[in-house]
Amino acid sequence: MAAVKKDFQLIFDRLKKIFKKYEKHLSVIVDNNKSYSLEGPFSEVFNRTLWFGAIEIKKNYVSYHLMPVYMYKNLSESVPENLKKRMQGKSCFNFKTYNEELFKEMEKFTEVCFKEFKKRGDKI
C-alpha cells in the first residue's frame, strides 16, 4: 500500500505542475501536499467566483477536476479518447498509475479548457 501512496504523490505532483501554469491568471484557493485548487474571476451571473478545477489525492486514486469540461458543451464533446477512459462523472478524471503520455495529453486538453474558460467565463 505504501508504494501506491508514493505513486499517488508522484501523480499529484505531476498534475499539479499542469495547473501551476495558470496561477498568474487564476487564484489559488487550496495548496497543500494532497490538494490543489484554482478559481477564476467573480461571476455576476452566478454571484460567486467560477471554480476552474482541483487536484486531490483520494484513498484509491488521484482526482483531476476540470470544470470547463462541465461548463462548456463543446469541451465535453471533445475530450480525447484516452482521457475519457479516466472520466468519473462530467468533469473529473481519475488516475491510479503514473503515465506520462496521459499526463501530456491532460496538459494539452487543460490548455484548451483554460483558453475557453478565459474567453467565455460565465457565458455558458
TAHUKA-V462130 format. One record per helix or strand. SS is the DSSP state (hx for helix, st for strand). FROM is the first residue (numbers start at 0). TO is the last residue. If there is no record, write none. Layout:
BEGIN
((SS	FROM	TO) (SS	FROM	TO))
END
This chain:
BEGIN
((hx	1	19) (st	26	30) (st	34	42) (st	47	56) (st	61	65) (hx	66	70) (hx	72	75) (hx	80	83) (st	86	87) (st	91	94) (hx	99	119))
END
